[in-house]
Amino acid sequence: MKTITLHTKNTTYQLGISPLGFVHHLYYGPKASGDMSALLSMRDRGFSGNPYESRNDRTYSMDALPVEYPCYGCGDYRSPAFNISDEKGIFGADLRYKSHQLEPGKYTIPGLPAVYPDTSEPDDIQTLKLVLEDARLGAEVTLYYGIFPELDVITRTVSVKNNGKGVLHLHKVFSAALDFISGGYDLLHFHGRHAMERLMERSPLSHGTLTIGSFRGTSSHQHNPFVILARPETTEDFGDCYGLALLYSGNFKCEAMMDQYGQTRLMMGLSDDMLDYALCPGETFYAPEAAMAYSSAGLAQLSHIFHKLIRTHVCRGRYRDIRRPVLINNWEATYFNFTGEKIINIARQAASLGVELMVLDDGWFGRRSDDNSSLGDWYVNEEKLGCSMAELAESLHGIGMKFGLWIEPEMVSEDSNLYRAHPDWAFIIPGKPPVMSRNQLVLDFSRKEVVDYIFAQMTEILDHASVDYIKMDMNRSICDVYTAVSGRQNYGTIMYRYVLGVYDFLERLTARYPNILFEGCSGGGGRFDAGMLYYTPQIWCSDNTDAIDRIRIQHGTSFCYPSCCVGAHVSAVPNHQTGRVTPLKTRAVTAMAGTFGYELDLGTLDAAEKQQVQKDIAAYKSFWPLMHDGMYYRLTDPNTPCCAAAWAFVSPDRTEALVSVVVLEMHGNAPAVYIRLKGLAPEKQYVITATESAAAEGLAAENAVSGSVLMHTGIPLPAGLTQYDSIQYYLAEVSDQRRFRKV
């Protein structure tokens, strides 16, 4: 068997090509050498068919062997990654090896986000192109592998070209499939709902298929397009695990299964529900990209791989590597009830406390005074503001504040000039009353003229007003999918093209305004995925701003996504979503695990609270380099019974760390609680400072504690803390002059 082997710094990936042209997955794991084809178990399996050419060799069956890209029709009766039919509606593919080549550099995907090379890193990134062919159909299926050695990441995508004379119909084109010759894995996936997203759930794989995904038009609040396959014994700090993330913001599907022989298959890609993509002769279809990584040292190491990947090879633009401005959003302070003067007053108060960016949320356009009208009418309501948008921006800049706007370009209200002029631009099935959500409809972004119209409206505003930030929202699930420009309707095709339309809109907008900071949003975390982060380097993590709920939401988010991508704000209490009251400091400590900002009227705070805000903003600015470039460690699991939630950022050279702790439970006569740290250098000595007590330079070196002790025993929490209190510790190596950081 001919083998193809891919290496990263610490991992090896190998596939094998049989004499009959079938491609098998042989190995993915710790770095290794040699031919792994001997690992295949060749046995005569009843009811597992054999290829025609090997019908006398009953030990060779696609139904019992690991397959690199399983398709329906080759004798593999497990769930396939690829399914296609011809013009007559006949299903059945026979993909055989045609050729392969290894090229320098990284492939790109037309119209879709993709991991990109960083020019500051070694130029050793390569692309493997493996071409499979179905001679009967004239279908050419190319598997792409992007190898990032220093990141320990391999990316994958698939293209399908119709080289035949008839129309082909694609029904399933997953981006990646992984077959393992053993079972006994757990699937870690991240479920939730609006205002409570990305809660980690660990499910043992048993015989059958565990399927997660989205059918809502977005990647969704309910399931995230990132999963982990792990051994049952795998923990944060120990064991084998594989991560698989899809760079896509629409309907997706992930299938994890254990087959009849105890083997494991993991696949992810574009949802195949109601997909019937017509591929005409000469045309090529491109699947979204998937990124995969392996860790032999537990979940924390896997997270670090994905954090660096997303931070440095997915996020783009000016704000990729610089601190984001501390912002204040008027939404929870005013909702729709504001004027330009009120916005300026909020901004003036915020600026005096150290806030840098004022964001004007929903209600500034059309005749919008509630959520029942004007979506699609993207012109400034100057009567409501009392000025033009340019004048408002100039006033805010005059008091030293940057200026930001909220937009929701994919939506339209029935009560809008746009809908009255173009009702066919909305997703409405003729003769069927549409399903409403927030009393709004969805524009057909699969149509270029619709995207062009909304883009022109936005640029008319942004070309004439100095805007520094855009929050792009999307506030409903998609239903009643129908496009007025096509005779034969196909849900899956329209939704795929819809997402391409969203990406086209964002690509043009970010290219035209490279100095604007873009933040993604979909009712909070309904479109929190690596595909969206390619265009918006941060995403509003959740509409739930309650600090205690946010700790749990941000905990699950951290398994894949770095903190610099997590939109997180301090909001008012009692919290508007939960009614919970938490200390101002605790709300700030929680928000510091994200991009940090405020979602309240700072003018309502008393003098002591305003002083606290100033301290928190100063601390965030001081610690930002550590939080952005440092390694993130989950020190406790807030979803299990525990008295405290704790997390830490550790600098890459392990000379300093920031530890954050929030008390979740208190009990009478409670035992002492120790927070065991992670990621420190065992041999280093660290000075520990509570960030609002003594200054770091005031502690003598003899009071230092070794990294080994801190990781084995931990830091004892002080007595006197009450429920929902918080504390932060700054650690600096004794020999490191950064211990003089003012905290």
Secondary structure in CASP SS format (residue, H / E / C, confidence):
PFRMAT SS
TARGET T0000
AUTHOR 0000-0000-0000
METHOD secondary structure of the structure
MODEL  1
M C 1.00
K E 1.00
T E 1.00
I E 1.00
T E 1.00
L E 1.00
H E 1.00
T C 1.00
K C 1.00
N C 1.00
T E 1.00
T E 1.00
Y E 1.00
Q E 1.00
L E 1.00
G E 1.00
I E 1.00
S C 1.00
P C 1.00
L C 1.00
G C 1.00
F C 1.00
V E 1.00
H E 1.00
H E 1.00
L E 1.00
Y E 1.00
Y E 1.00
G E 1.00
P E 1.00
K C 1.00
A C 1.00
S C 1.00
G C 1.00
D C 1.00
M H 1.00
S H 1.00
A H 1.00
L H 1.00
L C 1.00
S C 1.00
M C 1.00
R C 1.00
D C 1.00
R C 1.00
G C 1.00
F C 1.00
S C 1.00
G C 1.00
N C 1.00
P C 1.00
Y H 1.00
E H 1.00
S H 1.00
R C 1.00
N C 1.00
D C 1.00
R C 1.00
T C 1.00
Y C 1.00
S C 1.00
M C 1.00
D C 1.00
A C 1.00
L C 1.00
P C 1.00
V C 1.00
E C 1.00
Y C 1.00
P C 1.00
C E 1.00
Y C 1.00
G C 1.00
C C 1.00
G C 1.00
D C 1.00
Y C 1.00
R C 1.00
S C 1.00
P C 1.00
A C 1.00
F E 1.00
N E 1.00
I E 1.00
S E 1.00
D C 1.00
E C 1.00
K C 1.00
G C 1.00
I C 1.00
F E 1.00
G C 1.00
A C 1.00
D C 1.00
L C 1.00
R E 1.00
Y E 1.00
K E 1.00
S E 1.00
H E 1.00
Q E 1.00
L E 1.00
E E 1.00
P E 1.00
G C 1.00
K C 1.00
Y C 1.00
T C 1.00
I C 1.00
P C 1.00
G C 1.00
L C 1.00
P C 1.00
A C 1.00
V C 1.00
Y C 1.00
P C 1.00
D C 1.00
T C 1.00
S C 1.00
E C 1.00
P C 1.00
D C 1.00
D C 1.00
I C 1.00
Q E 1.00
T E 1.00
L E 1.00
K E 1.00
L E 1.00
V E 1.00
L E 1.00
E E 1.00
D E 1.00
A C 1.00
R C 1.00
L C 1.00
G C 1.00
A E 1.00
E E 1.00
V E 1.00
T E 1.00
L E 1.00
Y E 1.00
Y E 1.00
G E 1.00
I E 1.00
F E 1.00
P C 1.00
E C 1.00
L C 1.00
D C 1.00
V E 1.00
I E 1.00
T E 1.00
R E 1.00
T E 1.00
V E 1.00
S E 1.00
V E 1.00
K E 1.00
N E 1.00
N C 1.00
G C 1.00
K C 1.00
G C 1.00
V C 1.00
L E 1.00
H E 1.00
L E 1.00
H E 1.00
K E 1.00
V E 1.00
F E 1.00
S E 1.00
A E 1.00
A E 1.00
L E 1.00
D E 1.00
F E 1.00
I C 1.00
S C 1.00
G C 1.00
G C 1.00
Y C 1.00
D E 1.00
L E 1.00
L E 1.00
H E 1.00
F E 1.00
H E 1.00
G E 1.00
R E 1.00
H C 1.00
A C 1.00
M E 1.00
E E 1.00
R E 1.00
L E 1.00
M E 1.00
E E 1.00
R E 1.00
S E 1.00
P E 1.00
L C 1.00
S C 1.00
H E 1.00
G E 1.00
T E 1.00
L E 1.00
T E 1.00
I E 1.00
G E 1.00
S C 1.00
F C 1.00
R C 1.00
G C 1.00
T C 1.00
S C 1.00
S C 1.00
H C 1.00
Q C 1.00
H E 1.00
N C 1.00
P C 1.00
F E 1.00
V E 1.00
I E 1.00
L E 1.00
A E 1.00
R C 1.00
P C 1.00
E C 1.00
T C 1.00
T C 1.00
E C 1.00
D C 1.00
F C 1.00
G E 1.00
D C 1.00
C E 1.00
Y E 1.00
G E 1.00
L E 1.00
A E 1.00
L E 1.00
L E 1.00
Y C 1.00
S C 1.00
G C 1.00
N C 1.00
F E 1.00
K E 1.00
C E 1.00
E E 1.00
A E 1.00
M E 1.00
M E 1.00
D C 1.00
Q C 1.00
Y C 1.00
G C 1.00
Q C 1.00
T E 1.00
R E 1.00
L E 1.00
M E 1.00
M E 1.00
G E 1.00
L E 1.00
S C 1.00
D C 1.00
D C 1.00
M C 1.00
L C 1.00
D C 1.00
Y E 1.00
A E 1.00
L E 1.00
C C 1.00
P C 1.00
G C 1.00
E C 1.00
T E 1.00
F E 1.00
Y E 1.00
A C 1.00
P C 1.00
E E 1.00
A E 1.00
A E 1.00
M E 1.00
A E 1.00
Y E 1.00
S E 1.00
S C 1.00
A E 1.00
G C 1.00
L H 1.00
A H 1.00
Q H 1.00
L H 1.00
S H 1.00
H H 1.00
I H 1.00
F H 1.00
H H 1.00
K H 1.00
L H 1.00
I H 1.00
R H 1.00
T H 1.00
H H 1.00
V C 1.00
C C 1.00
R C 1.00
G C 1.00
R H 1.00
Y H 1.00
R H 1.00
D C 1.00
I C 1.00
R C 1.00
R C 1.00
P C 1.00
V C 1.00
L E 1.00
I E 1.00
N E 1.00
N C 1.00
W H 1.00
E H 1.00
A H 1.00
T H 1.00
Y C 1.00
F C 1.00
N C 1.00
F C 1.00
T C 1.00
G H 1.00
E H 1.00
K H 1.00
I H 1.00
I H 1.00
N H 1.00
I H 1.00
A H 1.00
R H 1.00
Q H 1.00
A H 1.00
A H 1.00
S H 1.00
L C 1.00
G C 1.00
V C 1.00
E C 1.00
L E 1.00
M E 1.00
V E 1.00
L E 1.00
D C 1.00
D C 1.00
G C 1.00
W C 1.00
F E 1.00
G C 1.00
R C 1.00
R C 1.00
S C 1.00
D C 1.00
D C 1.00
N C 1.00
S C 1.00
S C 1.00
L C 1.00
G C 1.00
D C 1.00
W C 1.00
Y C 1.00
V E 1.00
N C 1.00
E H 1.00
E H 1.00
K H 1.00
L H 1.00
G C 1.00
C C 1.00
S C 1.00
M H 1.00
A H 1.00
E H 1.00
L H 1.00
A H 1.00
E H 1.00
S H 1.00
L H 1.00
H H 1.00
G H 1.00
I C 1.00
G C 1.00
M C 1.00
K E 1.00
F E 1.00
G E 1.00
L E 1.00
W E 1.00
I E 1.00
E C 1.00
P C 1.00
E C 1.00
M E 1.00
V E 1.00
S C 1.00
E C 1.00
D C 1.00
S C 1.00
N H 1.00
L H 1.00
Y H 1.00
R H 1.00
A H 1.00
H C 1.00
P H 1.00
D H 1.00
W H 1.00
A E 1.00
F C 1.00
I C 1.00
I C 1.00
P C 1.00
G C 1.00
K C 1.00
P C 1.00
P C 1.00
V C 1.00
M C 1.00
S E 1.00
R C 1.00
N C 1.00
Q E 1.00
L E 1.00
V E 1.00
L E 1.00
D C 1.00
F C 1.00
S C 1.00
R C 1.00
K H 1.00
E H 1.00
V H 1.00
V H 1.00
D H 1.00
Y H 1.00
I H 1.00
F H 1.00
A H 1.00
Q H 1.00
M H 1.00
T H 1.00
E H 1.00
I H 1.00
L H 1.00
D C 1.00
H C 1.00
A C 1.00
S C 1.00
V C 1.00
D C 1.00
Y E 1.00
I E 1.00
K E 1.00
M E 1.00
D C 1.00
M C 1.00
N C 1.00
R C 1.00
S C 1.00
I C 1.00
C C 1.00
D C 1.00
V C 1.00
Y C 1.00
T C 1.00
A C 1.00
V C 1.00
S C 1.00
G C 1.00
R C 1.00
Q C 1.00
N C 1.00
Y H 1.00
G H 1.00
T H 1.00
I H 1.00
M H 1.00
Y H 1.00
R H 1.00
Y H 1.00
V H 1.00
L H 1.00
G H 1.00
V H 1.00
Y H 1.00
D H 1.00
F H 1.00
L H 1.00
E H 1.00
R H 1.00
L H 1.00
T H 1.00
A H 1.00
R H 1.00
Y C 1.00
P C 1.00
N C 1.00
I C 1.00
L E 1.00
F E 1.00
E E 1.00
G E 1.00
C C 1.00
S E 1.00
G C 1.00
G C 1.00
G E 1.00
G C 1.00
R C 1.00
F C 1.00
D C 1.00
A H 1.00
G H 1.00
M H 1.00
L H 1.00
Y C 1.00
Y C 1.00
T C 1.00
P C 1.00
Q E 1.00
I E 1.00
W E 1.00
C C 1.00
S C 1.00
D C 1.00
N C 1.00
T C 1.00
D C 1.00
A H 1.00
I H 1.00
D H 1.00
R H 1.00
I H 1.00
R H 1.00
I H 1.00
Q H 1.00
H H 1.00
G H 1.00
T H 1.00
S C 1.00
F C 1.00
C C 1.00
Y C 1.00
P C 1.00
S H 1.00
C H 1.00
C H 1.00
V E 1.00
G E 1.00
A C 1.00
H C 1.00
V E 1.00
S E 1.00
A C 1.00
V C 1.00
P C 1.00
N C 1.00
H C 1.00
Q C 1.00
T C 1.00
G C 1.00
R C 1.00
V C 1.00
T C 1.00
P C 1.00
L H 1.00
K H 1.00
T H 1.00
R H 1.00
A H 1.00
V H 1.00
T H 1.00
A H 1.00
M C 1.00
A C 1.00
G C 1.00
T C 1.00
F C 1.00
G E 1.00
Y E 1.00
E E 1.00
L C 1.00
D C 1.00
L H 1.00
G H 1.00
T H 1.00
L C 1.00
D C 1.00
A H 1.00
A H 1.00
E H 1.00
K H 1.00
Q H 1.00
Q H 1.00
V H 1.00
Q H 1.00
K H 1.00
D H 1.00
I H 1.00
A H 1.00
A H 1.00
Y H 1.00
K H 1.00
S H 1.00
F H 1.00
W H 1.00
P H 1.00
L H 1.00
M H 1.00
H H 1.00
D H 1.00
G C 1.00
M E 1.00
Y E 1.00
Y E 1.00
R E 1.00
L C 1.00
T C 1.00
D C 1.00
P C 1.00
N C 1.00
T C 1.00
P C 1.00
C C 1.00
C C 1.00
A E 1.00
A E 1.00
A E 1.00
W E 1.00
A E 1.00
F E 1.00
V E 1.00
S C 1.00
P C 1.00
D C 1.00
R C 1.00
T C 1.00
E E 1.00
A E 1.00
L E 1.00
V E 1.00
S E 1.00
V E 1.00
V E 1.00
V E 1.00
L C 1.00
E C 1.00
M C 1.00
H C 1.00
G C 1.00
N C 1.00
A C 1.00
P C 1.00
A C 1.00
V C 1.00
Y E 1.00
I E 1.00
R C 1.00
L C 1.00
K C 1.00
G C 1.00
L C 1.00
A C 1.00
P C 1.00
E C 1.00
K C 1.00
Q E 1.00
Y E 1.00
V E 1.00
I E 1.00
T E 1.00
A E 1.00
T C 1.00
E C 1.00
S C 1.00
A C 1.00
A C 1.00
A H 1.00
E H 1.00
G H 1.00
L C 1.00
A C 1.00
A H 1.00
E H 1.00
N H 1.00
A C 1.00
V E 1.00
S E 1.00
G H 1.00
S H 1.00
V H 1.00
L H 1.00
M H 1.00
H H 1.00
T C 1.00
G C 1.00
I E 1.00
P E 1.00
L C 1.00
P C 1.00
A C 1.00
G C 1.00
L C 1.00
T C 1.00
Q C 1.00
Y C 1.00
D C 1.00
S E 1.00
I E 1.00
Q E 1.00
Y E 1.00
Y E 1.00
L E 1.00
A E 1.00
E E 1.00
V C 1.00
S C 1.00
D C 1.00
Q H 1.00
R H 1.00
R H 1.00
F H 1.00
R C 1.00
K C 1.00
V C 1.00
END
